[in-house]
Amino acid sequence: MGDLAVGARSGHDEPEKKADEAIGDDVTGDDVTDDERAHDDGDGEAAAGRSGASPKKPRSFWKELPLLIGIALVLALLIKTFLVQAFSIPSESMMNTLQRGDRVLVDKLTPWFGSEPERGEVVVFHDPGGWLEGQKTPDPNVVQKFLSFIGLMPSAEEKDLIKRVIAVGGDTVSCKEGGKVVLNGVALDESAYLYPGSVPCQDSFGPIKVPEGRIWVMGDNRQNSLDSRFHQQLPGGGTVANDLVVGRAVVIAWPVTRWATLPVPDIFDQPALNKAVAAAPLGAVGLAGALPLVLWRRKKRTAGHTAE
């Protein structure tokens, strides 16, 4: 019986020991990893946070708004300065290509890489001096005031013009009253962009040799455009310095019903225009080479007559 009692007693002690070992393994056993401890600690801190101080609240929209506006203004200024700028058309001088009230986007990026105006492009340029003298600056509307404020449109006080480039440095341009514009000896067919019924030249001018680094510009509505033809008495003889060109108008952006690109007309892609320019220096070289031969032959003939 003593043995049975001891045995029974031992039987009860064994499960208790195993239970204690099991509990010990659960709490302090080597199986618990550092990650699990960190997770537990985090839960503990979260629990402390729930029971203690409240978590930090995100900033309200109204506090973020000034920062967002500041970023938007900086981006608009960068875009206006280096990429594109919108301009409003105030007159009918470029009809029907451009109409009063159109908004065009002007490429200001390519001039930064050394690009210069080319024949046929529609360009915006600053007043060379005296072109807009006496003309009243149009009053801007609410939209233009807002776009000018954020830098996406020029100020109403700025005096800029928009015309089509007809000739560039080195070109020779002329026109007879009622006739066609002649560029480097080639008569231009401008019917693709001239205002319907507009005469290419109502008054004669030229021939004019455009200086290097300058352009000769004309409006598409020739009877209603104070362009290079009417400023020949000013410094530059009616031409515009390339440095005054803001950029090329590439697209009509507004109104949406007028959306269109502004490509260079095909007539300005004629190889003959470039050949005519290249022929001038070649002709001068030929003349310089022929002059000694003519003088030599003349001297020979003179010597022959003297001997006789």
C-alpha positions as CSV (number, residue, x, y, z in Angstrom):
1,M,0.0,0.0,0.0
2,G,2.9,2.2,0.7
3,D,4.2,1.6,-2.7
4,L,0.8,2.4,-4.2
5,A,0.6,5.6,-2.3
6,V,4.0,6.6,-3.4
7,G,3.2,5.6,-6.9
8,A,0.0,7.6,-6.9
9,R,1.8,10.5,-5.5
10,S,4.5,10.3,-8.1
11,G,1.8,10.0,-10.8
12,H,0.3,13.3,-9.7
13,D,3.7,15.1,-9.5
14,E,4.7,14.2,-13.0
15,P,1.9,16.0,-14.9
16,E,2.5,19.1,-12.7
17,K,6.2,19.2,-13.6
18,K,5.4,18.9,-17.3
19,A,2.9,21.6,-17.0
20,D,5.4,23.9,-15.3
21,E,8.0,23.1,-18.1
22,A,5.4,23.9,-20.7
23,I,4.6,27.2,-19.1
24,G,8.3,28.0,-18.8
25,D,8.8,27.2,-22.5
26,D,6.0,29.5,-23.5
27,V,7.3,32.5,-21.6
28,T,11.1,32.3,-21.6
29,G,11.9,29.6,-24.1
30,D,14.6,29.9,-26.7
31,D,12.0,29.5,-29.5
32,V,10.9,33.2,-29.1
33,T,12.8,35.3,-31.7
34,D,14.0,38.9,-31.5
35,D,11.4,39.9,-34.1
36,E,8.6,38.4,-32.0
37,R,9.9,40.3,-29.0
38,A,10.0,43.5,-30.9
39,H,6.5,42.9,-32.1
40,D,5.3,42.3,-28.6
41,D,7.1,45.4,-27.4
42,G,5.5,47.4,-30.2
43,D,2.1,46.1,-29.2
44,G,2.9,47.2,-25.7
45,E,3.8,50.7,-26.8
46,A,0.6,50.8,-29.0
47,A,-1.3,49.7,-26.0
48,A,0.4,52.4,-23.9
49,G,-0.4,54.9,-26.6
50,R,-4.1,53.9,-26.6
51,S,-4.2,54.2,-22.8
52,G,-2.0,57.4,-22.7
53,A,-1.4,60.3,-25.2
54,S,-3.4,60.4,-28.4
55,P,-1.5,59.8,-31.8
56,K,-0.3,62.9,-33.8
57,K,-3.1,64.1,-36.2
58,P,-2.3,64.8,-39.9
59,R,-2.1,68.4,-41.0
60,S,-5.4,69.8,-42.3
61,F,-6.0,70.6,-46.0
62,W,-6.1,74.3,-45.3
63,K,-2.6,74.3,-43.7
64,E,-1.3,72.4,-46.8
65,L,-3.0,74.7,-49.3
66,P,-0.4,77.6,-49.1
67,L,2.4,75.1,-49.8
68,L,0.5,73.7,-52.8
69,I,-0.1,77.1,-54.2
70,G,3.5,78.1,-53.8
71,I,4.7,74.9,-55.6
72,A,2.1,75.6,-58.4
73,L,3.4,79.2,-58.8
74,V,7.0,78.1,-59.0
75,L,6.2,75.5,-61.6
76,A,4.1,78.0,-63.7
77,L,7.0,80.4,-63.6
78,L,9.5,77.8,-64.8
79,I,7.1,76.7,-67.6
80,K,6.6,80.3,-68.7
81,T,10.3,81.1,-68.6
82,F,11.8,78.0,-70.2
83,L,9.0,76.0,-72.0
84,V,5.8,77.5,-73.3
85,Q,3.8,80.7,-72.9
86,A,0.3,81.6,-73.9
87,F,-0.4,84.8,-75.9
88,S,-3.7,86.4,-76.8
89,I,-4.3,87.7,-80.3
90,P,-5.5,91.3,-80.1
91,S,-6.0,92.2,-83.8
92,E,-6.9,90.9,-87.3
93,S,-3.4,91.3,-88.8
94,M,-2.9,87.5,-89.0
95,M,-6.4,86.5,-90.2
96,N,-7.5,83.9,-91.2
97,T,-4.6,82.0,-89.7
98,L,-5.2,83.7,-86.3
99,Q,-8.3,85.5,-85.3
100,R,-8.9,88.2,-82.6
101,G,-9.2,86.5,-79.3
102,D,-7.3,83.3,-80.1
103,R,-4.8,82.0,-77.6
104,V,-1.7,80.5,-79.0
105,L,1.1,78.6,-77.2
106,V,4.6,79.8,-78.0
107,D,7.6,77.5,-77.9
108,K,10.3,79.2,-75.8
109,L,12.4,76.1,-75.3
110,T,14.2,75.7,-78.6
111,P,15.7,79.2,-78.7
112,W,17.6,78.2,-75.5
113,F,19.4,75.6,-77.6
114,G,20.4,78.1,-80.3
115,S,17.5,77.6,-82.7
116,E,16.8,80.7,-84.8
117,P,13.6,81.8,-86.6
118,E,13.0,80.2,-90.0
119,R,11.0,81.2,-93.1
120,G,7.3,80.5,-92.8
121,E,7.2,80.3,-89.0
122,V,4.6,82.4,-87.1
123,V,6.6,84.1,-84.3
124,V,6.0,86.4,-81.3
125,F,8.5,89.2,-80.8
126,H,9.0,92.2,-78.6
127,D,8.4,95.6,-80.2
128,P,11.7,96.6,-81.9
129,G,11.0,100.2,-81.1
130,G,8.3,102.4,-82.6
131,W,6.2,99.7,-84.1
132,L,3.4,100.0,-81.6
133,E,4.0,103.7,-80.8
134,G,0.7,105.5,-80.3
135,Q,-1.4,102.3,-80.1
136,K,-3.4,101.8,-76.9
137,T,-2.7,98.8,-74.9
138,P,-5.9,96.6,-74.8
139,D,-7.6,96.2,-71.4
140,P,-7.2,92.6,-70.2
141,N,-10.2,90.5,-69.2
142,V,-10.5,88.5,-65.9
143,V,-9.1,85.4,-67.5
144,Q,-6.0,87.1,-68.9
145,K,-5.4,88.9,-65.6
146,F,-5.4,85.6,-63.7
147,L,-3.2,83.9,-66.2
148,S,-0.8,86.8,-66.2
149,F,-0.7,86.7,-62.4
150,I,0.4,83.1,-62.4
151,G,2.8,83.6,-65.3
152,L,1.1,81.7,-68.0
153,M,0.3,84.8,-70.1
154,P,2.3,88.0,-70.6
155,S,1.3,91.1,-68.7
156,A,-1.1,93.5,-70.6
157,E,1.6,96.1,-70.3
158,E,4.1,94.1,-72.4
159,K,4.2,95.1,-76.1
160,D,4.6,92.1,-78.3
161,L,3.7,91.4,-81.9
162,I,3.0,88.3,-83.9
163,K,3.8,87.9,-87.6
164,R,5.0,85.4,-90.1
165,V,8.7,85.2,-91.0
166,I,9.1,85.8,-94.7
167,A,12.9,86.2,-95.0
168,V,15.9,85.5,-92.7
169,G,19.4,86.8,-92.6
170,G,21.1,86.7,-96.1
171,D,17.8,86.6,-98.0
172,T,16.7,89.2,-100.5
173,V,13.0,90.1,-100.6
174,S,11.0,92.4,-102.8
175,C,7.5,92.9,-104.2
176,K,5.8,94.9,-106.9
177,E,2.5,96.6,-106.3
178,G,-0.3,94.1,-106.9
179,G,2.2,91.3,-107.5
180,K,3.7,88.4,-105.5
181,V,6.4,88.5,-102.9
182,V,9.7,87.6,-104.5
183,L,12.2,85.8,-102.2
184,N,15.7,85.1,-103.5
185,G,14.4,85.4,-107.0
186,V,11.4,83.0,-106.4
187,A,7.9,84.3,-106.6
188,L,5.9,82.9,-103.6
189,D,2.4,81.5,-103.9
190,E,1.0,82.5,-100.6
191,S,-2.6,81.5,-101.2
192,A,-2.4,78.8,-98.5
193,Y,-2.3,81.3,-95.7
194,L,-3.2,84.8,-96.9
195,Y,-6.5,86.2,-95.9
196,P,-9.0,85.5,-98.7
197,G,-9.0,88.4,-101.2
198,S,-5.8,89.8,-99.7
199,V,-3.2,91.1,-102.2
200,P,0.3,90.0,-101.4
201,C,1.6,93.6,-101.9
202,Q,-0.6,96.6,-102.3
203,D,2.6,98.7,-102.3
204,S,6.0,98.1,-103.9
205,F,9.1,97.5,-101.7
206,G,12.6,96.3,-102.1
207,P,14.7,94.5,-103.1
208,I,15.9,94.4,-99.5
209,K,18.8,92.3,-98.3
210,V,18.0,91.1,-94.8
211,P,21.1,91.5,-92.5
212,E,22.4,88.5,-90.7
213,G,20.8,87.9,-87.3
214,R,17.6,89.6,-88.4
215,I,14.2,88.6,-90.0
216,W,11.7,90.3,-92.3
217,V,8.1,89.7,-91.1
218,M,4.6,90.2,-92.7
219,G,1.1,89.6,-91.5
220,D,-1.2,87.2,-93.3
221,N,-3.9,89.9,-93.6
222,R,-1.7,92.2,-95.8
223,Q,-4.2,95.0,-96.1
224,N,-4.5,95.2,-92.3
225,S,-1.0,94.6,-91.0
226,L,1.6,97.1,-90.0
227,D,4.6,94.9,-90.5
228,S,8.2,95.2,-91.8
229,R,7.0,97.0,-94.9
230,F,5.8,100.0,-92.9
231,H,8.8,100.5,-90.6
232,Q,11.7,100.7,-93.1
233,Q,12.4,104.2,-91.9
234,L,13.3,102.9,-88.4
235,P,16.6,101.5,-87.3
236,G,17.0,98.0,-88.9
237,G,15.1,99.0,-92.0
238,G,11.9,97.2,-91.0
239,T,13.8,94.0,-90.0
240,V,13.6,92.4,-86.5
241,A,16.6,91.2,-84.5
242,N,16.5,87.5,-83.7
243,D,17.2,88.3,-80.1
244,L,13.8,90.0,-79.8
245,V,11.9,86.9,-80.9
246,V,10.2,85.3,-77.9
247,G,9.5,82.1,-79.7
248,R,7.5,80.3,-82.4
249,A,3.7,80.0,-82.1
250,V,3.0,76.2,-82.5
251,V,-0.6,75.7,-81.7
252,I,-4.0,77.5,-81.3
253,A,-5.0,76.4,-77.8
254,W,-8.2,78.4,-77.3
255,P,-11.0,78.4,-78.1
256,V,-11.3,74.6,-78.4
257,T,-13.3,75.0,-81.6
258,R,-10.3,76.7,-83.2
259,W,-7.7,74.2,-82.0
260,A,-5.0,73.7,-84.7
261,T,-1.3,73.5,-85.2
262,L,0.7,76.2,-87.0
263,P,3.0,74.3,-89.4
264,V,5.4,75.9,-91.9
265,P,3.8,76.2,-95.3
266,D,5.2,74.0,-98.0
267,I,6.3,76.9,-100.2
268,F,9.1,77.7,-97.9
269,D,10.6,74.2,-98.3
270,Q,11.5,74.9,-102.0
271,P,15.2,74.0,-102.6
272,A,15.4,77.0,-105.0
273,L,15.1,79.4,-102.1
274,N,18.3,78.1,-100.5
275,K,20.1,77.7,-103.9
276,A,19.4,81.3,-104.6
277,V,21.1,82.3,-101.4
278,A,24.1,80.1,-102.0
279,A,24.5,81.3,-105.6
280,A,25.3,84.9,-104.4
281,P,28.7,84.1,-102.9
282,L,29.5,81.6,-105.6
283,G,28.8,84.3,-108.2
284,A,31.1,86.7,-106.4
285,V,33.9,84.1,-106.3
286,G,33.4,83.5,-110.0
287,L,33.6,87.2,-110.8
288,A,36.7,87.6,-108.7
289,G,38.3,84.7,-110.6
290,A,37.4,86.0,-114.0
291,L,38.6,89.6,-113.4
292,P,42.3,88.8,-113.7
293,L,41.7,86.9,-116.9
294,V,39.8,89.8,-118.4
295,L,42.6,92.2,-117.4
296,W,45.3,89.9,-118.9
297,R,43.5,89.6,-122.2
298,R,42.9,93.4,-122.3
299,K,46.7,94.0,-121.7
300,K,47.6,91.5,-124.4
301,R,45.4,93.2,-126.9
302,T,46.8,96.6,-126.0
303,A,50.4,95.4,-126.4
304,G,49.5,94.0,-129.8
305,H,48.1,97.3,-131.0
306,T,51.2,99.1,-129.8
307,A,53.5,96.8,-131.8
308,E,51.6,97.5,-134.9
